[in-house]
Amino acid sequence: MTTTGISSGTSGNQVKSNKYELKTEDFINMMVTQLQNQDPLEPAKNQELLAQMSQIGQLQSSTALTDSLKGMVLQNQIGSAAGLIGKSVQGLDTDNDPIDGVVTSIRIEDDSVNLELDNGKSVPLDRVTSIKPLAA
């Protein structure tokens, strides 16, 4: 029996960054700019600054949680897909055309798990409609 590796060479914690995504540094820079440009006769209150810092902390926590959950979902999908190796599947390809075949391997691409079939085609894991064991 041959064993096929399921690693894609990337960590489950990696998430693609968006060049328009705001980072903590961006919020701190905005806060510093706000402090530099404030009216000296009516400076910002400490409570307002603390509230903004608290919001930055909440944003960081939320972002870290989202990244962790995305990694766990991907690892779960990889495990599910690995269990389909050697089984007959039916599904829809990316053009919504029906496709079927025996799963020979899995491929991870852009945080998506694809099943590679014996006929040279592939089907995304989330587009599988039927799974059958091979007849003995």
Buried (B, 14 or more C-beta within 10 A) or exposed (E): EEEEEBEBEEEBEEBEEEEEEEEEEEBEEEBEEEEEEEEEEEEEEEEEBEEBEEEBEEBEEEBEEEBEEBBEEBBEBBEEBBEBBEBBBBBBBEEEEEBBBBBBBBEBEEBEBBBBBEEEBBBBBEBBEEEEEEEE
